[in-house]
């Protein structure tokens, strides 16, 4: 029976400790609620921004994939090179050859058209690069529209 007061005091100390801890925890929660709400708002904003960015990136990737799937023509593209010699002859009735000097059409063009080098591959690469840049531009415009809404 002598231990009964010690047990009673121990129960009171434990109960007071538990109550104090619960009170401190609630007070801490109240102080942290505004911070938690702010962090949740920032997290929601970041998630929305990430979703917009991923949609823009996916749109860009889809356009690039569709550009890559289109078969590129392989036929040669050649510029014709003229091997001509223009002989300027004085125009009929002209004593000083003024017509030839001013670019009159009295000269004759001689020579044949010769096929030049194939410019198809670099031309197609340039066109593909332009298409890729246009796809990137459309994706960025879509992203900018989604950000401004």
Secondary structure, DSSP 8 states (H G I E B T S, - for coil): -TTHHHHHHHHHHHHHHHHHHHHHHHHHHHHHHHHHHHHHHHHHHHHHHHHHHHHHHHHHHHHHHHHHHS-------EEEEE--EEE----TT-SS-HHHHTT-TTSEEE--EEEEEE-HHHHHHHHHHHHHHHHHHHHHHHHHHHHH-
